[in-house]
């Protein structure tokens, strides 16, 4: 069954153009299901009948996984079996067998303008790490782009003179204007911090970690959490929180942040 997983990975990467994080998430769910099949004495995905699929759903519930995790696992299986049906001739009706649990949506947490200011102030130092973090937070807040997009930015994607960034998406690029504050933070990082942080002078990646390698989503989230604690923001926030705060504040002010 491992061959199917390898082929599915290629399908996600080259046909679906999925991000590496999405690919890893899908494969993790499918491998969990594969181990369940093997533990049940089943050595083929085609043998997963209604009884087996219902048993797997019960297995997920009995392990105490959240409804969101169970719903994601089921979505992964549906995608996988859709691929098997289309490319491998394996037809298993998972749609009727696997009904995802209803996931209650939590109300979106939006920071106040004062909380955003306090958050930014925590990265006001002169060391390279804080200069980088301030630039990342200011840019995320000023544009509303995703963290996965911000960590993929190249130096050439930034036009400080004209005040915009080029955000490379799936199959298309977006030109996004940035305000004065974000531009100042970016210039400070690019001119004063990045040259000393980058491990490969030929690298074009914009944001790098302490080892000079590309910044990761997990690394940025960890830093953001630290600054939020230092700012006395009690509610747990994520990079997604900054995106929604950007949208809310833009709507209120009608101005470029």
Order of alpha helices (4+ residues) and beta strands (2+ residues): alpha-alpha-alpha-alpha-alpha-alpha-alpha-alpha-beta-beta-beta-alpha-alpha-alpha-alpha
